[in-house]
């Protein structure tokens, strides 16, 4: 081989990784869509992880809040976005598990139009009551609901929220009936629970941790199979009510438009995974009441299917529809 040809071939081979990289590496800021208002736990999580991902991607990752319609506004924007590696979307069980069963007329198909990149976090849920409630245990609350069907109020952030469906699942499994009072978000639920306007609620530790720990509301049981480290004296639902296997969370992961190229999706997923593995990131997540999750796309899909098997029959039993 002549020196000039050898040099040309070497130059071509040296340039190949850069050429392949250029095909899928985003050349402008990545837009991170969030279907909740700024300032809440989901928004704080997105901004924390976006900062770490930006450092790994070498470009800005900009969080864009599009609240409303139980995350469907942001979900549709993500589903319709150009699949070029520039758009990601926070999608949890409200979006991917509950909404497909609650809405008949979505203009997009979550399974067809979004691809999972990786899991991010789990929000632990706690059954709580107002401080003046006569129920000092979960068993006492359930006994009262059984004695007075439909007369014991509980609040939730909205119909079809993880908090709402966790309480309805608890009621079904216990053979009791509560009266559901839906609110717009967790903040007004907490305000009314602290004021004594509503008897009970399922509260997530991220939003209600301070109220739970300070004694402004009374925690009765955590909805996870083990006690929560920030509430070690609070029993699990299994311990407090004898419901072995009861487990309910709000959880979230990161998705992209379905046709995002494999190389771009892999790059985004790797940046997410590496960010979640950082000790300071995990410490900050736990500080705000979140449990880090590090599963990839396969674990994400498995969790979606497992939760659908639990909650779709419950939603049908309750006759819930939102359109």
C-alpha positions, 0 to 999 in steps of 0.5 A: 500500500502506498504511503499516501493511501495508507495515510488516507485510510488511517485518517478515515479510520480515525475519523469514523468514531467522530462521524458516527458520534456526530450522527446521533449526538444532540447539537443543541440543548436537551429539553426535559418535559415535566408534567407537573408544576415547578417546585414540586418533588418531580420538578426538583428531581428533574432539575437535580438529574438534568444538571448531572446529565448535562455534565456528562452530555456536554450540553445543557439539559433544560427542564420545561414544566407543562403541567395539566391533564394528569401529565397528558399535556406533557406526555403528548408533547413528548410523543409528538416531539422530533425523535432526534435525541433532543427531548426527554420526558418524566413518566411515572405510574400516573402517566404510564399505568393509570392514564391508559385505563382512565382516558379512552380518547388519548390522541397518542399511544404511550406504548407506541409513542414513548420509549423507556430510558431508565427508572429514576425514583420512588416516592414512598406513601404513608396513610395519615390522619388529622391530629384530632382524629380518633383513629390512632392506628390504621386498624382503628381507621379501617374499623371506623370506615367499616362501621360507617361506609362512605362517611370517612373522608380522605383527600388525594391530589386528584382522581387517578393519582397514585395516592388516590389509587393506593387508598382505594386499593387499601379500602378494597383489600380491607373490605371498607369504603371511604369517601374520596375528596379529590384536590388539585395537587398535594399541597391543598391536601396537606393544608386541609389535613393539618387544618382538620378539614379532611380526616385522612389522606395518603401522603408521599414522604417527599411532599409531606415529610416535614408535616409527618415528622413534626407531628402536624399530621399523624402517620398511621402506616407506610405503604411499602413492605419495610418501614421508612428510615425517616419514620422508623416508628411507623408500621407498614400496612402489613404490620398495622392491618394484616395485609401481607404483600400490600405495596404501593408507591408513586414512581418515575422514570425517564422516556424519549420519543419512540423513534429516537435513534438507538445511539442517542437513546443509549447515550441519554440512558447512560448519562442518567444511569451515571448521574443516579449512581453518584453518591451526592445525587443519591444523598440529595434524593433521600434528603427530599424523601425520594428513593433512587431507582437505577433500573434500565429500560427492561426493568422500567417496562417490567414495572409498568406491566406489573403495576398495570396487572394490579391497577387496571382491574381496580380502576375497572372495579371503581368505574373510573373514567376521566374523559 
